[in-house]
Structure formats: C-alpha cells, structure tokens
C-alpha cells in the first residue's frame, strides 16, 4: 500500500521524542512490511491541514495519524470522507480510539502491528455532520473541560493534574440543565432535567475511561445522568473509577441509531465536548451512527468482530 504518515509533534508522547529519528524508524518498519510510506512531522496548529492535504494526494491508500485523541478524531473524519483507511499511532494522554481498536499504546510498539496488520471496517458517528469516533457530551464533562482548559499545563502529567482539579471543581458544583431528546425518530420528545448527557460511538465497555470495547455494534450508546448534588457526584465518581457507570442509580442508558437533542434554555447554543474538544453547538443537535463506514488498520492478530473490508464497499 501507499501510505502517508502525519505526526503531531505537540501531541503527548511526541513532545519528548526525537521526531526525526522516530520518522526514520517508522519508515523502516513500514517499508520492511512492503509498503511505500512518507512521513511528515507538523506542529499541532498545522496538523488538520496536513492531514487534509495528505488525504488528497493521488494514490494514497491509508493515512497514518500520530497524536492525541483530538488529532486521531480529526484524522478519522478526514479519512472517512476521503474513502481511505486510517492507521492510529497513539501519542496522547488517553488514546481512547486506539484502546477500542486494541492497538498497543506505546508509540514504538504500535508501528509493527499497523505495518503488518489488516484493514477492517468500524463504525463512526457524527453530530450535525461533524464526525467523531468516541463521544459527544454536554453538562458535567463540558464544564470540566472548560475549567481544565482555563488552567496552565505544559505536559501530559500537567494535563492530568489539571483534569483532576477540574473534576473536583465540577463535583462541588454539578451542572443542571434541560434537554429534550428523541430516540430514532420515535417522536416522543421526552423532556428531562439532567446533569449530563453523553452519546458514544457504540456503548461504553465496563471500564473507567469510557471507551467502547466493540466498534462494530451499529448502535450509539446514550447516557443521561439525573440532576446531582455533591454527594451524588461523589458516588458517581466512585462508580466510574470502578467501571460501574451503568450500575449507578442516577444514570439511565439506552442505544440508538439516531439521537435528536434540543437545549431549549440555550437559544444561542451550548458548550459541548466532541472527542475531547470543547465546541459550541446550536440549540438543535442530531447525532447519527454510520455503521461500518470507517476503514482502519488493526493488528493481524487482533481477535475482533470487525466487518471484513472489501474494495469499493464504503458506507457514507
């Protein structure tokens, strides 16, 4: 295959890596597996443009993206729209999509499984047409990200400390807002007062990091959290740490193919999180799953239930 790798030098582990040496090593690993590959190292501010340019190159079969969850999410959307496969080099803090794909989380160990791997088809989701591979959320998570982003941190561990401080702040003052939602166009338009709502690309597994164990289920995971006081927040935090989110009495969950949301008290839109990025969404939001629409490189040894990929079989 002809491949193009784009590495975000500002992404997590890459910040302390000799990127010139890493690119040489990556090129050697892929060439030994029979691929033609070029590598480009860019700053975080330039990574989306570099990914888009790479996807437009003639004859590219797969895009290899290296960076944190934000970089990987952007790359997935670009690869999906371009109809090419995506390979993930996890260099971030959480590396949630890589975990779902069961890839090694070390930037060096991830190269050989990708180079010797196979292409499979997995699900991708979109919110108002914007692709995402992990989750959309509003309420608690959005407030925590906003508080974290207001803090100063210059490293992966600094980001983790800032996230912990922000989580404690949210715990003391939980969010509370009104949402109107409709599942799979059933026209019931249920009104709820909640502290949080999350919609994920396939349901979360039983883990504290909120990532899907299977990306081929063909369903969104939908989670609503009842209004909470600080004591209830503490109980929720404990259940999350123990991987028992779905067992928490304040959390209700279901699955869907399409979820419509409306935030009636936020006529100018509301702050939400899409794959870790804080964005302002309009009052009306539609979240949709696209089953089997994204082609990804996975380890040849991975025991998965992925759909087999065949040339020409791309779902939009």
Residue, then its C-alpha position, 0 to 999 in steps of 0.5 A: x500500500x501507499x501510505x502517508x504518515x502525519x505526526x503531531x509533534x505537540x501531541x503527548x508522547x511526541x513532545x519528548x521524542x526525537x521526531x526525526x529519528x522516530x520518522x526514520x524508524x517508522x519508515x523502516x518498519x513500514x517499508x520492511x512490511x512492503x509498503x511505500x510510506x512518507x512521513x511528515x512531522x507538523x506542529x499541532x496548529x498545522x496538523x488538520x491541514x496536513x492531514x487534509x492535504x495528505x488525504x488528497x494526494x493521488x494514490x494514497x491508500x491509508x493515512x497514518x495519524x500520530x497524536x492525541x485523541x483530538x488529532x486521531x478524531x480529526x484524522x478519522x473524519x478526514x479519512x472517512x470522507x476521503x474513502x481511505x483507511x486510517x492507521x492510529x499511532x497513539x501519542x496522547x494522554x488517553x488514546x481512547x480510539x486506539x484502546x477500542x481498536x486494541x492497538x498497543x499504546x506505546x508509540x514504538x510498539x504500535x508501528x509493527x502491528x499497523x505495518x503488518x496488520x489488516x484493514x477492517x471496517x468500524x463504525x463512526x458517528x457524527x453530530x450535525x455532520x461533524x464526525x467523531x469516533x468516541x463521544x459527544x457530551x454536554x453538562x458535567x464533562x463540558x464544564x470540566x473541560x472548560x475549567x481544565x482548559x482555563x488552567x496552565x499545563x505544559x505536559x501530559x502529567x500537567x494535563x492530568x493534574x489539571x483534569x483532576x482539579x477540574x473534576x473536583x471543581x465540577x463535583x462541588x458544583x454539578x451542572x443542571x440543565x434541560x434537554x429534550x431528546x428523541x430516540x430514532x425518530x420515535x417522536x416522543x420528545x421526552x423532556x428531562x432535567x439532567x446533569x449530563x448527557x453523553x452519546x458514544x460511538x457504540x456503548x461504553x465497555x465496563x471500564x473507567x475511561x469510557x471507551x467502547x470495547x466493540x466498534x462494530x455494534x451499529x448502535x450509539x450508546x446514550x447516557x443521561x445522568x439525573x440532576x446531582x448534588x455533591x454527594x451524588x457526584x461523589x458516588x458517581x465518581x466512585x462508580x466510574x473509577x470502578x467501571x460501574x457507570x451503568x450500575x449507578x442509580x442516577x444514570x439511565x442508558x439506552x442505544x440508538x441509531x439516531x439521537x435528536x437533542x434540543x437545549x431549549x434554555x440555550x437559544x444561542x447554543x451550548x458548550x459541548x465536548x466532541x472527542x475531547x474538544x470543547x465546541x459550541x453547538x446550536x440549540x438543535x443537535x442530531x447525532x447519527x451512527x454510520x455503521x461500518x463506514x470507517x476503514x482502519x488498520x488493526x493488528x493481524x492478530x487482533x481477535x475482533x468482530x470487525x466487518x471484513x473490508x472489501x474494495x469499493x464497499x464504503x458506507x457514507 
